[in-house]
Amino acid sequence: MLETSATPCAGLGAALEDALPTPDVQFATRGPTVDTRKGMLSYLHRIKDGRNIYFFANSTDVAVDTEVILRGDLKLQSWNPHTGATLAVERDPVQENNQPFTRVRLQLGPVKSVFLIDLPETQGIGDLRTPWVGGLGWLTKCLDRETDNGT
């Protein structure tokens, strides 16, 4: 007869937690409450030439105001596709389990969206040409491709 310990699964939860990849996007709370019958809050994350590109869209008729936690120590700029405005994003770099994350506040009005673009280390917020100068062609191609990180 095989002997088994009283808790054969002891440590299994911790082992699985360590083995699972860290999500690239997390909401600081359970996430904003939205009525999915009337729209949803969604996001896309792609990596193009080593630059993280996030697209958040609120298709509901209610404003969204929540904190988002992004994997990595990111220097972000927001690009508003509705107005063409670009702004530096206030961020809070944090560490969790010895991994860097960036906490940002996401505020989207009803039926609005925003791009959050990771700037290269050598590039300042003011150095980046806005997508409106050369058009959105490169960004559209990036979002359409299968070159994402598995999200």
Contacts in CASP RR format, 6 or more apart in sequence:
PFRMAT RR
TARGET T0000
AUTHOR 0000-0000-0000
METHOD contacts of the structure
MODEL  1
MLETSATPCAGLGAALEDALPTPDVQFATRGPTVDTRKGMLSYLHRIKDG
RNIYFFANSTDVAVDTEVILRGDLKLQSWNPHTGATLAVERDPVQENNQP
FTRVRLQLGPVKSVFLIDLPETQGIGDLRTPWVGGLGWLTKCLDRETDNG
T
22 71 0 8 1.000
22 97 0 8 1.000
22 99 0 8 1.000
23 71 0 8 1.000
24 45 0 8 1.000
24 70 0 8 1.000
24 71 0 8 1.000
24 149 0 8 1.000
24 151 0 8 1.000
25 43 0 8 1.000
25 45 0 8 1.000
25 54 0 8 1.000
25 68 0 8 1.000
25 69 0 8 1.000
25 70 0 8 1.000
25 71 0 8 1.000
25 151 0 8 1.000
26 68 0 8 1.000
26 69 0 8 1.000
27 66 0 8 1.000
27 67 0 8 1.000
27 68 0 8 1.000
27 69 0 8 1.000
28 66 0 8 1.000
28 67 0 8 1.000
28 68 0 8 1.000
28 69 0 8 1.000
28 103 0 8 1.000
29 66 0 8 1.000
29 67 0 8 1.000
31 41 0 8 1.000
31 66 0 8 1.000
32 41 0 8 1.000
32 64 0 8 1.000
32 65 0 8 1.000
32 66 0 8 1.000
34 40 0 8 1.000
34 41 0 8 1.000
34 58 0 8 1.000
34 60 0 8 1.000
34 62 0 8 1.000
34 64 0 8 1.000
35 60 0 8 1.000
35 62 0 8 1.000
38 60 0 8 1.000
38 61 0 8 1.000
39 59 0 8 1.000
39 60 0 8 1.000
39 61 0 8 1.000
40 59 0 8 1.000
40 60 0 8 1.000
41 56 0 8 1.000
41 57 0 8 1.000
41 58 0 8 1.000
41 59 0 8 1.000
41 60 0 8 1.000
41 64 0 8 1.000
41 108 0 8 1.000
42 56 0 8 1.000
42 57 0 8 1.000
42 59 0 8 1.000
43 54 0 8 1.000
43 55 0 8 1.000
43 56 0 8 1.000
43 57 0 8 1.000
44 54 0 8 1.000
44 55 0 8 1.000
44 143 0 8 1.000
44 148 0 8 1.000
44 151 0 8 1.000
45 52 0 8 1.000
45 53 0 8 1.000
45 54 0 8 1.000
45 55 0 8 1.000
45 148 0 8 1.000
45 149 0 8 1.000
45 151 0 8 1.000
46 52 0 8 1.000
46 53 0 8 1.000
46 142 0 8 1.000
46 143 0 8 1.000
46 145 0 8 1.000
46 147 0 8 1.000
46 148 0 8 1.000
46 149 0 8 1.000
47 53 0 8 1.000
47 147 0 8 1.000
47 148 0 8 1.000
47 149 0 8 1.000
48 138 0 8 1.000
48 142 0 8 1.000
48 147 0 8 1.000
51 117 0 8 1.000
51 118 0 8 1.000
51 119 0 8 1.000
51 120 0 8 1.000
52 70 0 8 1.000
52 74 0 8 1.000
52 117 0 8 1.000
52 118 0 8 1.000
53 115 0 8 1.000
53 116 0 8 1.000
53 117 0 8 1.000
53 118 0 8 1.000
53 139 0 8 1.000
53 142 0 8 1.000
53 143 0 8 1.000
54 70 0 8 1.000
54 115 0 8 1.000
54 116 0 8 1.000
54 117 0 8 1.000
55 113 0 8 1.000
55 114 0 8 1.000
55 115 0 8 1.000
55 116 0 8 1.000
55 143 0 8 1.000
56 68 0 8 1.000
56 106 0 8 1.000
56 108 0 8 1.000
56 113 0 8 1.000
56 114 0 8 1.000
56 116 0 8 1.000
57 108 0 8 1.000
57 112 0 8 1.000
57 113 0 8 1.000
58 64 0 8 1.000
58 108 0 8 1.000
58 109 0 8 1.000
58 110 0 8 1.000
58 111 0 8 1.000
58 112 0 8 1.000
58 113 0 8 1.000
59 111 0 8 1.000
60 110 0 8 1.000
60 111 0 8 1.000
61 110 0 8 1.000
61 111 0 8 1.000
62 110 0 8 1.000
63 107 0 8 1.000
63 108 0 8 1.000
63 109 0 8 1.000
63 110 0 8 1.000
64 106 0 8 1.000
64 107 0 8 1.000
64 108 0 8 1.000
64 109 0 8 1.000
65 105 0 8 1.000
65 106 0 8 1.000
65 107 0 8 1.000
66 105 0 8 1.000
66 106 0 8 1.000
67 103 0 8 1.000
67 104 0 8 1.000
67 105 0 8 1.000
67 106 0 8 1.000
68 103 0 8 1.000
68 104 0 8 1.000
68 105 0 8 1.000
68 106 0 8 1.000
69 94 0 8 1.000
69 101 0 8 1.000
69 102 0 8 1.000
69 103 0 8 1.000
70 76 0 8 1.000
70 101 0 8 1.000
70 102 0 8 1.000
70 103 0 8 1.000
70 104 0 8 1.000
70 116 0 8 1.000
71 99 0 8 1.000
71 100 0 8 1.000
71 101 0 8 1.000
72 99 0 8 1.000
72 100 0 8 1.000
72 101 0 8 1.000
72 102 0 8 1.000
73 93 0 8 1.000
73 100 0 8 1.000
73 101 0 8 1.000
73 102 0 8 1.000
74 91 0 8 1.000
74 102 0 8 1.000
74 118 0 8 1.000
75 91 0 8 1.000
75 118 0 8 1.000
75 119 0 8 1.000
75 121 0 8 1.000
75 124 0 8 1.000
75 125 0 8 1.000
76 88 0 8 1.000
76 89 0 8 1.000
76 91 0 8 1.000
76 102 0 8 1.000
76 104 0 8 1.000
76 116 0 8 1.000
76 117 0 8 1.000
76 118 0 8 1.000
76 119 0 8 1.000
77 86 0 8 1.000
77 87 0 8 1.000
77 88 0 8 1.000
77 89 0 8 1.000
77 116 0 8 1.000
77 117 0 8 1.000
77 119 0 8 1.000
77 125 0 8 1.000
77 128 0 8 1.000
78 86 0 8 1.000
78 87 0 8 1.000
78 89 0 8 1.000
78 114 0 8 1.000
78 115 0 8 1.000
78 116 0 8 1.000
78 117 0 8 1.000
79 85 0 8 1.000
79 86 0 8 1.000
79 114 0 8 1.000
79 115 0 8 1.000
79 116 0 8 1.000
79 117 0 8 1.000
79 130 0 8 1.000
79 131 0 8 1.000
80 86 0 8 1.000
80 87 0 8 1.000
80 114 0 8 1.000
80 115 0 8 1.000
81 113 0 8 1.000
81 114 0 8 1.000
81 115 0 8 1.000
81 136 0 8 1.000
82 112 0 8 1.000
82 113 0 8 1.000
84 130 0 8 1.000
84 131 0 8 1.000
84 132 0 8 1.000
86 128 0 8 1.000
86 130 0 8 1.000
88 125 0 8 1.000
89 104 0 8 1.000
89 116 0 8 1.000
90 104 0 8 1.000
90 105 0 8 1.000
91 102 0 8 1.000
91 103 0 8 1.000
91 104 0 8 1.000
92 102 0 8 1.000
92 103 0 8 1.000
92 104 0 8 1.000
93 100 0 8 1.000
93 101 0 8 1.000
93 102 0 8 1.000
93 103 0 8 1.000
94 100 0 8 1.000
94 101 0 8 1.000
94 102 0 8 1.000
94 103 0 8 1.000
95 101 0 8 1.000
104 116 0 8 1.000
106 114 0 8 1.000
108 114 0 8 1.000
115 131 0 8 1.000
115 139 0 8 1.000
117 128 0 8 1.000
119 125 0 8 1.000
119 128 0 8 1.000
131 138 0 8 1.000
131 139 0 8 1.000
END
